Amino acid sequence: MGLLTGKVALVTGAGGGLGRAHALLLAREGAAVVVNDLGGARDGTGSGQGMADQVVAEIEAAGGRAVADYGSVSNEAHASAMVAKATEAFGGLDICINNAGILRDKSFKNMTNEMWDLVVDVHLRGSYLVTKAAYDQMREQARGGRIILTSSTSGLLGNFGQTNYGAAKAGIAGFARCLYPEASRYGITVNVLAPGAWSRMTEDLYPEETKEAAKKAAAPEKVSPAIIWLCSDEASGITGRTFLISGNRVSLLSWQRTEIAARDGQEDPWDPRVIGEAILRAEKDFPPIVPPRPR
């Protein structure tokens, strides 16, 4: 018996890369899977059915159960339809993995409003729309559930040329941190993935001479195992967490507070120069800025 036997999962952006790896492993562990993919290019242009259909064919060839969905995560009706497809085909929904995304990378001086809006629309609004539909279905079923939201080191740690992408991904992490205490009331866990994996979204980030090694070291199949375990009944007590996963390395990202200066709140406000001196004295104790990994 698989880890997820009897479960029903929805994976967005599952036609390739990480989404495909998630979908295949979900099915291998016994889940029935709705494979969603708009079938467009990595910049969000175009559409097609081939990518989702191919993953469904792979799952079925291995003896699993899956159906394809070609909707856009940023379209409210399409997001609702994905969840409806899970209930119609398989009788409910237990797992929702938000993975769909696009890129419109550009230095901020060259960023356009269109580039900003498109990326935020797909990543942040799309994650909201799909999660909302899935969350409502899970609450109605009253049997708990698992929600995974995909953030990025670009949003959590920073990266050059990705202000639009980073803002959206940071928003997703904030969304998850506010959702998980509400979801806990219904037995629904909410966790965040910040992955580092080889895919069409990241392949041009690697120098030509290291690409072959990166394909193996950062294979998306190495990210999925921990995420699929988080979707199991064994992970019912783990929620509100952010996992950095790349290759075979799994890390937990948590926040810390470094106190700089404090005095009684009944006293007068700090003088700017005095508090500035305190900040400079404390600078040596600041946590290091972690160099961003490929998103």
C-alpha positions as CSV (number, residue, x, y, z in Angstrom):
1,M,0.0,0.0,0.0
2,G,1.3,3.4,-0.9
3,L,1.7,6.4,1.4
4,L,-1.2,8.1,-0.2
5,T,-3.5,5.3,-1.2
6,G,-7.1,6.5,-1.4
7,K,-6.1,10.2,-1.6
8,V,-7.0,12.6,-4.3
9,A,-4.5,15.3,-5.4
10,L,-4.4,18.4,-7.6
11,V,-1.1,19.7,-8.9
12,T,-1.0,22.9,-10.9
13,G,1.7,23.4,-13.5
14,A,2.2,19.6,-13.6
15,G,3.1,19.2,-17.3
16,G,6.9,19.4,-16.7
17,G,9.6,20.0,-14.2
18,L,8.7,20.0,-10.5
19,G,5.0,19.7,-11.1
20,R,5.5,16.6,-13.2
21,A,7.8,15.1,-10.6
22,H,5.2,15.8,-7.9
23,A,2.4,14.3,-9.9
24,L,4.3,11.1,-10.8
25,L,5.3,10.4,-7.2
26,L,1.9,11.2,-5.9
27,A,0.5,8.6,-8.3
28,R,3.2,6.1,-7.4
29,E,2.3,6.4,-3.7
30,G,-1.4,5.7,-4.5
31,A,-3.1,9.0,-5.0
32,A,-5.4,9.8,-7.9
33,V,-4.1,13.0,-9.6
34,V,-5.6,15.9,-11.4
35,V,-2.7,17.0,-13.7
36,N,-3.2,20.7,-14.4
37,D,-1.1,22.6,-17.0
38,L,-2.0,25.4,-19.3
39,G,0.6,24.2,-21.7
40,G,2.2,27.6,-22.4
41,A,5.7,28.8,-22.6
42,R,7.6,29.7,-19.4
43,D,6.8,33.4,-20.0
44,G,3.1,32.5,-19.8
45,T,2.3,32.9,-23.5
46,G,0.5,30.2,-25.5
47,S,-1.4,27.2,-24.4
48,G,-1.9,23.5,-25.3
49,Q,-3.0,20.1,-24.0
50,G,0.0,18.1,-24.8
51,M,2.0,18.6,-21.6
52,A,-0.8,17.6,-19.2
53,D,-1.9,14.7,-21.5
54,Q,1.7,13.3,-21.5
55,V,1.9,13.2,-17.7
56,V,-1.5,11.6,-17.5
57,A,-0.4,9.0,-20.0
58,E,2.8,8.3,-17.9
59,I,0.7,7.8,-14.8
60,E,-1.8,5.5,-16.4
61,A,1.0,3.5,-18.1
62,A,2.4,2.8,-14.6
63,G,-1.0,1.7,-13.4
64,G,-2.1,4.9,-11.7
65,R,-5.2,7.1,-12.0
66,A,-5.1,10.6,-13.4
67,V,-7.1,13.1,-15.4
68,A,-5.8,16.2,-17.3
69,D,-6.9,19.8,-16.8
70,Y,-5.8,22.7,-19.0
71,G,-7.1,25.7,-17.1
72,S,-5.3,28.8,-16.1
73,V,-4.7,29.3,-12.3
74,S,-5.3,33.0,-12.7
75,N,-8.8,32.5,-14.0
76,E,-11.4,32.1,-11.2
77,A,-13.7,29.8,-13.1
78,H,-10.8,27.6,-14.2
79,A,-9.5,27.3,-10.6
80,S,-12.9,26.2,-9.4
81,A,-13.2,23.8,-12.3
82,M,-9.9,22.1,-11.4
83,V,-11.3,21.2,-7.9
84,A,-14.6,20.2,-9.4
85,K,-12.8,17.9,-11.8
86,A,-11.2,16.2,-8.8
87,T,-14.5,15.6,-7.1
88,E,-16.2,14.5,-10.3
89,A,-13.5,12.1,-11.3
90,F,-12.3,10.8,-8.0
91,G,-14.9,11.8,-5.3
92,G,-13.2,14.6,-3.5
93,L,-9.9,16.4,-2.9
94,D,-7.3,15.8,-0.2
95,I,-4.1,17.4,-1.5
96,C,-3.5,20.6,-3.4
97,I,0.0,21.5,-4.6
98,N,0.3,25.0,-6.1
99,N,3.2,24.8,-8.5
100,A,2.2,26.7,-11.6
101,G,4.3,29.7,-12.5
102,I,5.8,31.9,-15.2
103,L,8.9,34.2,-15.5
104,R,9.2,37.7,-16.9
105,D,12.7,38.5,-15.5
106,K,14.1,42.0,-16.0
107,S,16.2,44.5,-14.0
108,F,13.9,46.9,-12.1
109,K,14.9,49.9,-14.3
110,N,13.6,47.9,-17.3
111,M,10.6,46.4,-15.5
112,T,7.2,47.2,-17.1
113,N,3.8,47.3,-15.4
114,E,2.7,44.4,-17.7
115,M,5.6,42.2,-16.6
116,W,4.9,43.0,-13.0
117,D,1.1,42.3,-13.3
118,L,1.4,39.1,-15.3
119,V,3.8,37.5,-12.8
120,V,2.0,38.6,-9.7
121,D,-1.3,37.5,-11.3
122,V,-0.2,33.9,-12.1
123,H,1.9,33.3,-8.9
124,L,0.1,35.1,-6.1
125,R,-3.5,35.5,-7.4
126,G,-3.3,32.1,-9.0
127,S,-2.1,30.5,-5.7
128,Y,-5.0,32.2,-3.9
129,L,-7.7,31.2,-6.4
130,V,-6.7,27.5,-6.5
131,T,-6.1,27.3,-2.8
132,K,-9.4,29.0,-2.0
133,A,-11.3,26.5,-4.2
134,A,-9.4,23.6,-2.7
135,Y,-9.8,24.9,0.9
136,D,-13.5,25.3,0.6
137,Q,-13.8,21.8,-0.8
138,M,-11.7,20.3,2.0
139,R,-13.7,22.1,4.7
140,E,-17.0,20.8,3.2
141,Q,-15.6,17.3,3.2
142,A,-14.6,17.6,6.8
143,R,-11.8,15.1,6.5
144,G,-8.8,17.4,6.6
145,G,-6.4,18.0,3.8
146,R,-2.9,19.1,2.7
147,I,-2.0,22.4,0.9
148,I,1.4,23.1,-0.4
149,L,2.3,26.5,-1.7
150,T,5.5,27.1,-3.8
151,S,7.5,30.1,-2.9
152,S,11.2,30.7,-3.9
153,T,14.5,31.8,-2.5
154,S,14.1,34.8,-4.8
155,G,11.2,36.0,-2.6
156,L,12.5,34.8,0.8
157,L,16.2,35.7,0.4
158,G,16.4,37.9,-2.8
159,N,17.7,37.7,-6.3
160,F,18.8,40.1,-9.0
161,G,16.4,40.8,-11.8
162,Q,13.4,39.3,-10.2
163,T,11.5,42.0,-8.3
164,N,8.2,40.9,-9.8
165,Y,8.8,37.2,-9.2
166,G,10.3,37.8,-5.8
167,A,7.4,40.0,-4.7
168,A,4.9,37.4,-5.7
169,K,6.8,34.5,-4.1
170,A,7.2,36.5,-0.8
171,G,3.5,37.2,-0.9
172,I,2.8,33.5,-1.3
173,A,4.9,32.8,1.9
174,G,3.0,35.5,3.8
175,F,-0.3,34.1,2.6
176,A,0.7,30.6,3.9
177,R,1.8,32.0,7.3
178,C,-1.6,33.7,7.8
179,L,-3.6,30.8,6.4
180,Y,-2.2,27.9,8.4
181,P,-3.7,28.8,11.8
182,E,-7.1,29.1,10.3
183,A,-6.7,25.9,8.4
184,S,-5.7,24.0,11.5
185,R,-9.2,24.3,12.8
186,Y,-10.3,22.0,10.0
187,G,-7.4,19.5,10.1
188,I,-5.8,21.1,7.0
189,T,-2.1,21.7,7.0
190,V,-0.4,24.5,5.0
191,N,3.3,24.3,4.2
192,V,5.6,26.2,1.9
193,L,8.2,24.8,-0.6
194,A,11.1,26.9,-1.7
195,P,12.7,24.6,-4.3
196,G,16.0,24.6,-6.2
197,A,15.5,22.3,-9.2
198,W,16.5,22.0,-12.8
199,S,13.6,22.8,-15.1
200,R,12.8,25.0,-18.1
201,M,12.3,27.8,-15.6
202,T,15.9,27.5,-14.3
203,E,18.0,25.9,-17.0
204,D,19.5,29.1,-18.3
205,L,20.8,30.0,-14.8
206,Y,23.5,27.4,-14.9
207,P,26.8,28.0,-16.8
208,E,27.1,25.8,-19.9
209,E,30.0,23.8,-18.5
210,T,28.0,22.8,-15.4
211,K,24.6,22.1,-17.0
212,E,25.0,18.3,-17.2
213,A,26.1,18.0,-13.6
214,A,23.2,20.3,-12.5
215,K,20.6,18.2,-14.3
216,K,21.5,15.3,-12.1
217,A,22.3,17.2,-8.8
218,A,19.2,19.4,-9.0
219,A,16.8,17.0,-10.6
220,P,13.2,17.9,-9.7
221,E,12.6,14.3,-8.7
222,K,14.8,14.9,-5.7
223,V,12.6,17.7,-4.4
224,S,9.3,15.8,-4.5
225,P,9.8,13.1,-1.8
226,A,9.7,15.4,1.2
227,I,6.7,17.2,-0.3
228,I,4.8,14.0,-1.0
229,W,5.5,12.9,2.6
230,L,4.1,16.2,3.9
231,C,0.9,15.3,2.0
232,S,0.5,12.1,3.9
233,D,-1.4,11.3,7.1
234,E,2.0,10.9,8.9
235,A,2.5,14.7,8.5
236,S,-0.7,15.8,10.2
237,G,1.2,17.7,12.9
238,I,3.5,19.7,10.6
239,T,2.0,23.0,9.3
240,G,3.0,26.6,8.9
241,R,6.6,25.6,7.9
242,T,8.8,26.6,5.0
243,F,11.1,24.0,3.5
244,L,14.1,24.7,1.3
245,I,14.7,21.7,-0.8
246,S,17.3,21.3,-3.6
247,G,18.9,18.1,-4.7
248,N,19.0,15.7,-1.8
249,R,19.2,18.5,0.8
250,V,16.1,19.4,2.9
251,S,16.3,22.4,5.2
252,L,13.8,24.2,7.4
253,L,13.7,28.0,7.0
254,S,12.7,29.8,10.2
255,W,12.8,33.4,11.3
256,Q,14.8,34.9,14.1
257,R,14.7,38.3,15.9
258,T,17.9,40.2,16.7
259,E,17.2,42.8,19.3
260,I,19.1,46.0,18.7
261,A,17.9,48.4,21.5
262,A,15.1,48.5,24.0
263,R,13.8,50.7,26.7
264,D,10.5,51.3,28.5
265,G,7.7,52.2,26.2
266,Q,6.6,55.0,28.6
267,E,9.8,56.9,27.9
268,D,10.2,59.5,25.1
269,P,11.0,58.3,21.5
270,W,14.6,57.5,20.5
271,D,16.7,60.3,19.1
272,P,17.5,59.3,15.5
273,R,21.2,59.6,16.1
274,V,21.2,57.5,19.3
275,I,19.2,54.7,17.8
276,G,21.3,54.9,14.6
277,E,24.5,54.4,16.7
278,A,22.8,51.3,18.3
279,I,22.0,49.9,14.9
280,L,25.6,50.3,13.8
281,R,26.9,48.7,17.0
282,A,24.6,45.7,16.5
283,E,25.5,45.3,12.8
284,K,28.2,42.8,13.6
285,D,25.5,40.5,15.1
286,F,23.2,40.7,12.1
287,P,22.4,37.3,10.5
288,P,24.4,37.0,7.2
289,I,22.5,37.7,4.0
290,V,22.4,34.2,2.4
291,P,23.4,34.3,-1.3
292,P,20.4,33.2,-3.3
293,R,20.3,29.8,-4.9
294,P,18.8,29.2,-8.3
295,R,15.1,29.5,-7.9
